[in-house]
Amino acid sequence: MLGHRNYANQYRSTGVSAAVLEADPHRLVALMLSGARDRIRLAGACLERGDIPRKAKAISDASGLITGLNGALNLEAGGEIAQGLQSLYDYAQQRLLIANSDNDAAALTEVDSLLGDIESAWLAIAPKTP
């Protein structure tokens, strides 16, 4: 059974890698937002099951994706919107830290909702394909 799980994880990882390699910048941000939300939801499920080490790993992965999103902001060109996103990402990181240290499911839900709002807005401004 363990072998099947490893193969499934490798397949999923390869699929994600291919999607990232083929993604334009807009799609890449969408993938990062979706990935962060997936990991936050995984952290919540792990918390419910009492799997604290896996919860911590999922939160760490989500935090890494948010760090990447924050680093991709162009504060000069993005103006107030980019500055607002930077503040939201910083807040999300603080809440993830609390979620991890205090096993706070509400903080995970809050960050997932916040990122969901950002994701929805981001997808709404997707560039038109010819």
Buried (B, 14 or more C-beta within 10 A) or exposed (E): EEEEEEEEEEEEEEEEEEEEEEBEEEBBBBBBBBBBBBBBBBBBBBBEEEBEEBBBBBBEBBBBBBEBBBEEBEEEEEEEEBEEBBEBBEEBBEBBBBBBEEBBBEBBBBBBEBBBEBBEEBBEEEEEEE
